[in-house]
């Protein structure tokens, strides 16, 4: 009797696990254009917070969605599909890696243009890093 119950339950459990793994493997990152940012500030303010106290700023901003506005200093083409927009003044800047869906808008923006960008803060390397960025209209 136990064998008759065990095998159907086992097959259903394995099938459910395989469906879950397949969905997680093929899951796309969420589009940040419709999400509400945790913080909204200028690029200069964000860079200054990391410059003054990197540990406190990392605790405050890392892993959160941030909306940053400022003037574009440079547009960098890192690879075939990666484009970074640098904003801010001074030694440290905010590096915004554009999301694949929003790279088509990059051609409309040049140096000295004002722009607002929303992205996920991943911390501070040479610049404050924002990933999966979208340009806010």
C-alpha angles and dihedrals in degrees: 000000000000092000091054090056098037100059099049091047090047093050092048091049093050091047091050090049092050092049090050093049092048092051093047092048092052096040115125122217115262117265107246095205092090099038125099114242121236091217134018119196144131123279091243092054092049094049091047092052091054091044094051099043116001096179095053092043092050091052091047100045111019113111093010131111111251131187112213128185128191149108120303112244098179144350112221126197104207101172136348092286105022122091125176126196114205118208134177141051132264131031097320123052138180113256113204116193107203121232115245091246093056101043090097089069092055093083090064093060127071138168116307093022117130114236140168117219131187119203148139113274112227098177140260128314114145088326135016103276124221118180134193089024125183126194112242115220 
